[in-house]
Amino acid sequence: MGIDITTPYRLDPTQIERFARDGFIKLKHVLSAATLAHYGAEITRLTLALNTQGRPLQERSTYDRAFLQVMNLWEHSALIKAFVLGPRLGRIAAELLQVDGVRLYHDQSLYKEPGGGITPAHADQYYWPLASDRTVTAWIPLQAVPADMGPLGFYARSQSVQFGRDLGISDESEQKISANMARHGFAFECGAFDLGEVSFHLGWTFHKAGPNTGTRPRAVMTVIYMDAQMRMSNSLSAAQRNDAAQWCPGAMPGDLIATPKNPLVWAA
Ligand SMILES: O=C(O)CCC(=O)C(=O)O
């Protein structure tokens, strides 16, 4: 298979049902090796050029040991813009969310360096000023992710759990959310990713990742999609106000979120 970010990926109805039930799904053969090499080289170049991390791993906080993080790469590169707005991934997002279309919330690269630490347990929507739960993150490894590289793991069916929704990524979120998930018997699915495999998780699904104990960086691109009809929530926490100012500037509580930073990616 050549470079392809356009042709539809055929989801079957059982996969859509499984996503609705579990709050996440891992899909194989979403992107070809050629596609990942083509766009991945530019994503890596920009991640290394734009990240602002200057400290050695041992001197960083738990959050900063988890990964190098660069956001909205699509605004820096026409090639990455094409990737992030690609209809193949966007259509999967819309079909899994069971909505008529999706917009971009933001993208980010997440590179877990060799020796990089855990990604503490959390739910992404803690940070997002979004009024409904129709949001999904595509987690797109640029290489295979074996167990020792820190693949993303998911607490299946945790998307309706309220406990822990008020915790940002921290040692506290790791301790309290992991303990709560264990106490209530939520299954934690944390297997390796094949090359070309992509996971999708809802904004309220709890997830985390182990450390990178291997010798190569765990290079990952993510794209966060939201229902094309998404409105800004009427009551925002400080973290959500900060996100709103960055990723949908000008949109006000209650507004349809359709700023220039939130292009339509796919519509039926
Ligand atoms: O890549 C990671 O380790 C964490 C990713 C994550 O939490 C996310 O994409 O929502």
The ligand as an SDF file (V2000), in Angstrom:
LIG
                    3D

 10  9  0  0  0  0  0  0  0  0999 V2000
    1.1050    9.2940   24.6650 O   0  0  0  0  0  0  0  0  0  0  0  0
    0.9130    9.2300   25.8720 C   0  0  0  0  0  0  0  0  0  0  0  0
    1.7120    8.6840   26.6460 O   0  0  0  0  0  0  0  0  0  0  0  0
   -0.3510    9.8030   26.4460 C   0  0  0  0  0  0  0  0  0  0  0  0
   -1.3570   10.1160   25.4100 C   0  0  0  0  0  0  0  0  0  0  0  0
   -2.6430   10.6240   25.9360 C   0  0  0  0  0  0  0  0  0  0  0  0
   -2.8770   10.6900   27.1000 O   0  0  0  0  0  0  0  0  0  0  0  0
   -3.6430   11.0700   24.9540 C   0  0  0  0  0  0  0  0  0  0  0  0
   -3.3410   11.1440   23.7500 O   0  0  0  0  0  0  0  0  0  0  0  0
   -4.7650   11.3600   25.3720 O   0  0  0  0  0  0  0  0  0  0  0  0
  1  2  2  0
  2  3  1  0
  2  4  1  0
  4  5  1  0
  5  6  1  0
  6  7  2  0
  6  8  1  0
  8  9  2  0
  8 10  1  0
M  END
$$$$
